[in-house]
Amino acid sequence: MLGLITLLLLLVIILIVILVYFYIHRKLSRFSSTFFGTSDFFEGLAKQKQEFESEPKTPFGMESLLLPELMSDFPFMNVEEIKRLAEENILLYFESISTRSIQNFGNISGKLKEEIMEGIHKAEKNNTSISDIDIHKTVLNSYTKYNGICTIVFQTTLGYQFGFRDSLSHIEDRINTEFIYVYDDTKTSAQDLISLKCPNCGAPIKGLKHKICPYCEAGLIDLAPRTLKFNNLVRK
Ligand SMILES: [Zn+2]
């Protein structure tokens, strides 16, 4: 008798658990189709994440704070021109990924070149495609000097079509591009770096503030775009 009551109680509890499970499941599905346009809750969350990524992003810039120092160190630097260089390098990066072959970046670090090759390899494996790139804005993000090397970082906001295997989606993104410049190569032992040389006589120029070559007196205007090394590219 006691055994029968226990069995019945157990059956009732199991029934309640099953009913509660279906009730919650139905609630979640309904919630999901109302808010995410799909009946699968987790797929809905993934979709929501995607929609978040399609919101345009705000660039994080410190321009008003950093520009005076940068301009005092590089009196002839055309910062707008370096921003275009940053954007051009982002486009070359995407072109490398979509054409599966590394584009001609000019002055690029060996480390970054290797990373891009690896990116191309992954894109090939996952059948990744990138198209319709629309660059919104580029701002100066950081400027630091350490051990004879200047590091200038730009942040660019952009949108593009991203395909992964078979699904295509619009992504709004933020990408940092980092440029380095050796202003005193007596302070660094890195072999990979390029220091400023006079374009006329090839003499090494020490320090940032020379406006003319101390050897041949040629003007040193507008050297920055050719001497800045493209060192890194990071999604933010
Ligand atoms: Zn010279």
Boltz pocket constraint, residues with backbone or C-beta under 6 A from the ligand:
constraints:
  - pocket:
      binder: B
      contacts: [[A, 198], [A, 199], [A, 200], [A, 201], [A, 202], [A, 203], [A, 213], [A, 214], [A, 215], [A, 216], [A, 217], [A, 218]]
      max_distance: 6.0
